Amino acid sequence: MEKYKEKLRSDAQQLAEYADTSEYLTRAFFHIFGKKLLAEGYVDCSYILGALGKGTYYSRLKAQDSALYTLYAGSCITSENLEIMINYMSSIIGTQDRELTPLEEEALVFWIFLPYLGVSKREKRLEYLKAVLNRFIREWDEKYTDTTPPSEEKPPSEAKAAAEPSVQNPLPERNLLEKNGVIYDANSCELELIENVSSYVKDISDMRQSNTNHILYFRGHSRLSYELLPGIKRSRNWMVNENRMYQELILRCTQDFAQCQSHLDYLVEMQHYGLPTRLLDITENPLVALYFACCSSRDSVGEVIVLQTETASTKYARSDTAAILAAIPVFDYAFQIKLYELCVNGVPEEQDREYLQYAAKLAGEVKSKNPGFEPRIRKKDLLSHVFIMPLRSNPRIMKQDGSFILCGLGDGRGEGNSLRTLRYRNKSGKKLIFIVKNKENILRELDLFSINKAALFPEIDDVAEYIKEKYTK
């Protein structure tokens, strides 16, 4: 097998060299594997490692009118001789530098591993994937430490922010291991599979007992590929138009905001109805987070993210810091970018006349909702995030033991205010990753503890849907 591994490593080197002349291939591997692996230290590879067939790529690509559909035609060429694969791929796509759609990128990466498709070749497929990722990581560390390929240029107003890396310093070495279709760096991460509720609860209990001076919060993702970002920062268009979205919803649905007294009240109400905001939903209840990791995308790997903060760092809904950050959406994008640039210019705030002018406008807005607000706004507060313990006036927040992380200006580009640094780490400093695969079984167990759709979503339509599903099964 060692001889075969040597061949796979050689193929990985050859593939990386070819990618140097084909920017679309580099971007495809980066978007699917690299961004998550660099930023978080782990990535879901189950769609490659669990592959048993070509799926529907042929018909989906043809419907998209993509030239890549030929890769999946009945006469397509697949060979463990990489040179044959590369030549065939080049004959179809060429070396043109163009943007591929997410489907095209996924199909292209999948196609490269087609020669090793099937259960009997899983070990070869895994070794090849690890060899390819190890080879590409060296390129990514040098080029993409800000997690953005060179082709994705930023607006001039954000150029200064782009100079600041948004991932932690690249590790000198990575020890890539695989567990349940997830490849992770064992030097920085520890992976735990949630097999049942009782063992999961025991793990959380042990973590709490060893961190008595911290509060643990939880968040469930139904897909491992989801980023730890508030909704407004998942789309550049949403970020640019945050002020317009905020104001338009209030104008169109004035009565729904009649009881709101603060800017945070407005954001919570908007979040409740699905408008992207700078709030990130979290919960104090680990079972609630586990439910959200399992309740959708049943065939995908889910994740429970554990976040920790010092007890003293949690703010209440009426705190000044919460009031300041919650008022940011009232101002347009140009104001926000300028305020960010002033926050990072290195000038002490008391000597920065322009900053004081902008801060005064923000303070005036805060004071309009909170007359007792002391109008002093520190630069570091605007760049930060804060854990918020909200008022439990909303039935859904109450049922879900809900809290929020309220994000400020962050790094100017919306990369998430370094939320990944809040993730729980064990005594050895490794990030603890909880993944879940047997979602149906976990959901049945959670139902025994009254953790289900009817309990967490008390609105009558959700309760009715839960009852209907219960008796359908």
LOVEXNU-306302 format. One record per residue (C-alpha): residue in one letter; x, y, z; residue number from 1. Coordinates in steps of 0.001 Angstrom, whole numbers. Layout:
code;east;north;up;pos
A;X;Y;Z;NUM
...
end
This chain:
code;east;north;up;pos
M;0;0;0;1
E;2927;2367;655;2
K;3857;2221;-2996;3
Y;301;3114;-3960;4
K;267;5991;-1461;5
E;3427;7310;-3081;6
K;1646;7304;-6447;7
L;-1310;9186;-4971;8
R;1005;11796;-3460;9
S;2696;12182;-6835;10
D;-709;12581;-8495;11
A;-1653;15225;-5919;12
Q;1505;17167;-6757;13
Q;720;16920;-10463;14
L;-2881;18040;-9915;15
A;-1718;21070;-7912;16
E;746;22020;-10644;17
Y;-2044;21819;-13209;18
A;-4257;23955;-10960;19
D;-1593;26688;-11080;20
T;-2515;27168;-14754;21
S;-6280;26736;-14195;22
E;-7640;29288;-11765;23
Y;-11146;27791;-11919;24
L;-9830;24498;-10534;25
T;-7937;26265;-7744;26
R;-11071;28194;-6786;27
A;-13214;25056;-6860;28
F;-11002;23239;-4340;29
F;-10670;26364;-2233;30
H;-14397;27084;-2057;31
I;-15373;23483;-1299;32
F;-12551;22505;1046;33
G;-9996;25258;1608;34
K;-11968;28118;3115;35
K;-13482;25978;5876;36
L;-10293;24003;6480;37
L;-8131;27113;6801;38
A;-10554;29050;8973;39
E;-11897;26274;11200;40
G;-9523;23316;10868;41
Y;-12135;20847;9597;42
V;-14375;20282;6569;43
D;-17151;17907;5549;44
C;-15843;15591;2813;45
S;-18642;13025;2963;46
Y;-19904;13837;-515;47
I;-16554;12568;-1827;48
L;-15767;9861;700;49
G;-19279;8394;786;50
A;-19714;8491;-2998;51
L;-21424;5411;-4439;52
G;-22515;6838;-7782;53
K;-22399;9827;-10111;54
G;-25701;11124;-8829;55
T;-27544;13574;-11037;56
Y;-24637;15770;-12088;57
Y;-25158;15036;-15792;58
S;-28764;16228;-15891;59
R;-28242;19109;-13442;60
L;-25254;20459;-15378;61
K;-27052;20098;-18694;62
A;-30062;21956;-17312;63
Q;-27658;24718;-16288;64
D;-26317;24744;-19854;65
S;-22831;24032;-18531;66
A;-20098;22549;-20708;67
L;-19076;20443;-17701;68
Y;-22001;18073;-18292;69
T;-19792;16276;-20845;70
L;-17614;15100;-17947;71
Y;-20531;12949;-16838;72
A;-21696;11731;-20242;73
G;-21853;8002;-20857;74
S;-18655;8180;-22900;75
C;-16701;10151;-20296;76
I;-13124;9114;-19669;77
T;-11992;8175;-16168;78
S;-8613;6696;-15377;79
E;-6260;6292;-12449;80
N;-3669;7760;-14796;81
L;-3977;11418;-13823;82
E;-2424;12670;-17028;83
I;-5286;11121;-19009;84
M;-7810;12752;-16644;85
I;-6178;16182;-16926;86
N;-5953;16030;-20714;87
Y;-9613;15030;-20983;88
M;-10694;17768;-18587;89
S;-8634;20351;-20509;90
S;-10213;19300;-23786;91
I;-13642;20084;-22352;92
I;-12991;23159;-20223;93
G;-9601;24379;-21351;94
T;-7476;26654;-19189;95
Q;-9805;29644;-19348;96
D;-10078;31657;-16175;97
R;-13797;31984;-15562;98
E;-16130;31835;-12592;99
L;-17812;28479;-12122;100
T;-21181;28172;-10418;101
P;-21294;26339;-7052;102
L;-22790;23302;-8814;103
E;-20022;23309;-11420;104
E;-17345;23519;-8730;105
E;-18891;20658;-6784;106
A;-19231;18509;-9927;107
L;-15685;19248;-11058;108
V;-14142;18247;-7733;109
F;-16323;15121;-7585;110
W;-15265;14142;-11107;111
I;-11566;14192;-10204;112
F;-12198;11386;-7718;113
L;-14354;9281;-10083;114
P;-11578;6728;-10778;115
Y;-11703;5819;-7092;116
L;-15478;5643;-6833;117
G;-17132;2769;-5010;118
V;-17060;1176;-1589;119
S;-14089;-1054;-2314;120
K;-11887;1936;-3196;121
R;-12803;4151;-239;122
E;-9361;3803;1362;123
K;-7664;4876;-1852;124
R;-10143;7719;-2236;125
L;-9413;8903;1304;126
E;-5638;8740;827;127
Y;-5886;10605;-2453;128
L;-8106;13305;-937;129
K;-5756;13801;2031;130
A;-2763;13982;-314;131
V;-4530;16564;-2510;132
L;-5604;18678;486;133
N;-2143;18571;2045;134
R;-653;19742;-1244;135
F;-3216;22511;-1766;136
I;-2916;23700;1846;137
R;651;24799;1209;138
E;-624;26992;-1642;139
W;-3575;28304;402;140
D;-1375;29225;3347;141
E;710;31421;1075;142
K;-2066;32966;-1016;143
Y;-5358;32870;850;144
T;-4693;33608;4510;145
D;-7564;36107;4303;146
T;-9777;33264;2940;147
T;-10403;35174;-300;148
P;-9025;34063;-3700;149
P;-7242;36805;-5655;150
S;-10001;36964;-8276;151
E;-12586;38093;-5721;152
E;-11531;41721;-5507;153
K;-12924;43957;-2804;154
P;-14214;47513;-3253;155
P;-11616;50259;-2684;156
S;-13390;51346;519;157
E;-12624;47938;1972;158
A;-9033;47644;780;159
K;-7607;48572;4158;160
A;-9674;45919;5884;161
A;-8501;43325;3382;162
A;-4956;43698;4624;163
E;-5960;42203;7956;164
P;-6089;38377;7857;165
S;-9432;36979;8989;166
V;-8197;33516;9924;167
Q;-5801;32569;12652;168
N;-2118;32371;11755;169
P;-1592;29326;9520;170
L;-332;26283;11403;171
P;3191;25162;10421;172
E;2052;21564;10106;173
R;-1300;19844;9786;174
N;-2157;16320;10736;175
L;-5220;15535;8623;176
L;-7384;12717;9955;177
E;-10840;11488;8943;178
K;-13868;10557;11015;179
N;-17357;9853;9657;180
G;-16624;11666;6405;181
V;-15128;14734;8106;182
I;-11465;15583;7563;183
Y;-9926;17608;10366;184
D;-6563;18834;11561;185
A;-5806;16773;14664;186
N;-3239;19370;15759;187
S;-5960;21975;16314;188
C;-9249;20066;16561;189
E;-10802;17181;18443;190
L;-13813;15550;16778;191
E;-16668;13968;18737;192
L;-19538;12045;17122;193
I;-22877;12483;18927;194
E;-24287;8961;18934;195
N;-27023;9431;21532;196
V;-28455;12123;23783;197
S;-27185;10701;27072;198
S;-23493;10616;26091;199
Y;-23799;14108;24616;200
V;-25340;15462;27832;201
K;-22538;13859;29856;202
D;-19911;15542;27666;203
I;-21570;18934;28098;204
S;-21873;18397;31865;205
D;-18147;17621;32109;206
M;-17330;20748;30109;207
R;-19431;22925;32386;208
Q;-17873;21515;35531;209
S;-14379;22276;34233;210
N;-15329;25832;33205;211
T;-17179;27228;36196;212
N;-16027;30802;35485;213
H;-17426;30704;31950;214
I;-20901;30499;30442;215
L;-21367;27983;27641;216
Y;-23689;28753;24766;217
F;-24699;26453;21921;218
R;-25741;26683;18291;219
G;-26876;23913;15957;220
H;-26053;23785;12237;221
S;-27793;21206;10051;222
R;-24807;21251;7661;223
L;-21147;21257;8581;224
S;-20432;23697;5769;225
Y;-22439;26526;7371;226
E;-20385;29465;8584;227
L;-20551;30973;12054;228
L;-21893;34319;10871;229
P;-24940;36456;11619;230
G;-27436;36617;8765;231
I;-26539;40106;7546;232
K;-22932;39028;6968;233
R;-23786;36048;4768;234
S;-24303;38226;1704;235
R;-22472;41321;555;236
N;-25702;42724;-884;237
W;-27378;42390;2501;238
M;-24470;44138;4224;239
V;-24475;47009;1751;240
N;-28251;47417;2055;241
E;-28614;46736;5781;242
N;-29979;50231;6457;243
R;-32492;50009;3597;244
M;-33735;46581;4725;245
Y;-34046;47780;8311;246
Q;-35994;50915;7455;247
E;-38180;49327;4788;248
L;-39449;46551;7052;249
I;-40395;49100;9734;250
L;-42224;51234;7164;251
R;-44114;48310;5637;252
C;-45017;46621;8936;253
T;-45298;49501;11390;254
Q;-47841;47794;13661;255
D;-45550;44811;14239;256
F;-42984;47131;15838;257
A;-45429;49142;17929;258
Q;-44159;47654;21193;259
C;-40448;48056;20406;260
Q;-38698;50522;22688;261
S;-35024;50107;21751;262
H;-32944;49426;18663;263
L;-32280;45934;20014;264
D;-36038;45323;20277;265
Y;-36328;46162;16575;266
L;-33499;43776;15659;267
V;-34967;40921;17712;268
E;-38350;41377;16043;269
M;-36741;41458;12593;270
Q;-34728;38340;13404;271
H;-37913;36596;14525;272
Y;-39526;37170;11141;273
G;-36499;36127;9113;274
L;-34893;39401;8057;275
P;-31065;39106;8055;276
T;-29640;41093;10982;277
R;-26358;41384;12877;278
L;-27778;39072;15556;279
L;-26646;35446;15746;280
D;-29077;33100;17503;281
I;-27577;30975;20287;282
T;-29059;29056;23198;283
E;-28141;28122;26737;284
N;-29789;24720;26252;285
P;-27520;22145;24552;286
L;-30536;19963;23666;287
V;-32131;22809;21728;288
A;-28925;23236;19722;289
L;-28836;19492;19063;290
Y;-32405;19667;17740;291
F;-31450;22395;15261;292
A;-28441;20335;14142;293
C;-30812;17480;13283;294
C;-34143;18968;12211;295
S;-33267;19580;8546;296
S;-30887;18303;5851;297
R;-31346;14822;7285;298
D;-28750;13244;4957;299
S;-26031;15781;5768;300
V;-23572;15913;8650;301
G;-24843;18265;11364;302
E;-22892;20129;14001;303
V;-23356;21539;17497;304
I;-21096;24533;18062;305
V;-20088;25264;21639;306
L;-19171;28855;22471;307
Q;-17782;30144;25735;308
T;-17465;33545;27341;309
E;-16610;34828;30781;310
T;-19641;35296;32989;311
A;-18933;39003;33373;312
S;-18878;39493;29592;313
T;-22556;38661;29083;314
K;-24668;41803;28765;315
Y;-28326;42362;29417;316
A;-30702;43794;26845;317
R;-30556;47331;28247;318
S;-26765;47591;28471;319
D;-25013;50546;26826;320
T;-22791;48286;24698;321
A;-25830;46472;23323;322
A;-27538;49802;22642;323
I;-24532;51103;20683;324
L;-24116;48065;18431;325
A;-27860;47691;17868;326
A;-28031;51263;16547;327
I;-25485;50658;13753;328
P;-28116;49455;11188;329
V;-29807;52855;11360;330
F;-26847;54261;9372;331
D;-26020;53538;5742;332
Y;-23118;51423;4503;333
A;-20869;54387;3643;334
F;-21206;55673;7220;335
Q;-20408;52212;8628;336
I;-17294;51797;6444;337
K;-16016;55260;7339;338
L;-16627;54613;11030;339
Y;-14702;51342;10755;340
E;-11751;53064;9059;341
L;-11666;55652;11842;342
C;-11732;52884;14458;343
V;-8589;51238;13044;344
N;-6551;54341;12119;345
G;-4439;54087;15282;346
V;-5333;57583;16509;347
P;-6459;57734;20167;348
E;-10181;58443;20161;349
E;-9932;61580;22310;350
Q;-7516;63069;19705;351
D;-9465;61949;16645;352
R;-11790;64832;15806;353
E;-13357;63136;12787;354
Y;-14041;59973;14786;355
L;-15655;62015;17550;356
Q;-17981;63595;14986;357
Y;-19105;60220;13659;358
A;-19377;58766;17158;359
A;-21507;61719;18205;360
K;-24015;60939;15437;361
L;-24193;57321;16590;362
A;-24504;58406;20228;363
G;-27349;60748;19308;364
E;-29237;57865;17739;365
V;-28689;55705;20820;366
K;-29823;58526;23082;367
S;-33032;58934;21084;368
K;-34165;55541;22423;369
N;-32304;55681;25720;370
P;-32251;59198;27214;371
G;-29981;58097;30069;372
F;-27200;56953;27729;373
E;-23759;58427;28474;374
P;-22508;59593;25045;375
R;-19027;58065;25102;376
I;-18342;55388;22537;377
R;-15016;53562;22529;378
K;-13492;52395;19264;379
K;-12855;48882;20527;380
D;-16536;48467;21448;381
L;-17619;49222;17880;382
L;-15321;46505;16489;383
S;-16387;43862;18977;384
H;-19295;41505;19545;385
V;-21282;41017;22707;386
F;-23309;38172;24201;387
I;-26819;39418;24915;388
M;-29270;37991;27428;389
P;-32543;39262;25887;390
L;-35849;39954;27541;391
R;-37910;36768;27446;392
S;-40978;38556;26065;393
N;-40987;36491;22889;394
P;-42542;32982;23352;395
R;-40077;31437;20931;396
I;-37046;32913;22724;397
M;-38478;31676;26001;398
K;-39065;28118;24762;399
Q;-35655;27908;23114;400
D;-33710;29441;26040;401
G;-32572;31883;23412;402
S;-29795;34441;23578;403
F;-27887;36344;20908;404
I;-24452;37435;19861;405
L;-24722;41014;18610;406
C;-21968;41814;16125;407
G;-20409;45212;15589;408
L;-18305;46486;12688;409
G;-15908;43536;12954;410
D;-13144;43644;10387;411
G;-15030;45962;8067;412
R;-15896;43219;5593;413
G;-18385;41284;7663;414
E;-16164;38295;8289;415
G;-17924;37679;11567;416
N;-16092;39643;14232;417
S;-13768;36695;14873;418
L;-16630;34637;16304;419
R;-14581;31501;15717;420
T;-12264;32609;18529;421
L;-15186;32154;20939;422
R;-15427;28423;20293;423
Y;-14851;26102;23205;424
R;-11390;24598;23533;425
N;-10334;21698;25723;426
K;-7450;21716;28192;427
S;-4918;21051;25437;428
G;-6147;24093;23513;429
K;-7888;22126;20783;430
K;-11237;23177;19357;431
L;-13929;20630;20249;432
I;-16143;19735;17276;433
F;-19449;17909;17864;434
I;-20878;16272;14737;435
V;-24081;14270;14268;436
K;-25120;11898;11473;437
N;-27929;9642;12726;438
K;-30342;12555;12887;439
E;-33591;10582;12830;440
N;-32584;8534;15881;441
I;-31423;11624;17768;442
L;-34691;13440;17015;443
R;-36693;10514;18388;444
E;-34641;10615;21581;445
L;-35068;14376;21896;446
D;-38817;13977;21513;447
L;-38821;11932;24724;448
F;-37495;15047;26490;449
S;-40143;17277;24829;450
I;-37554;18846;22554;451
N;-39473;19000;19291;452
K;-40999;21417;16803;453
A;-44183;21947;18815;454
A;-42246;22829;21976;455
L;-39639;25094;20383;456
F;-41967;26843;17926;457
P;-45133;27524;19947;458
E;-46968;29305;17125;459
I;-50106;27403;16146;460
D;-49005;26661;12568;461
D;-45782;24995;13761;462
V;-47618;22996;16447;463
A;-50135;21854;13841;464
E;-47301;20799;11517;465
Y;-45679;18787;14335;466
I;-48955;16988;15114;467
K;-49531;16227;11436;468
E;-46019;14757;11034;469
K;-46361;12779;14266;470
Y;-49453;10923;13080;471
T;-48287;10606;9502;472
K;-45389;8501;10737;473
end
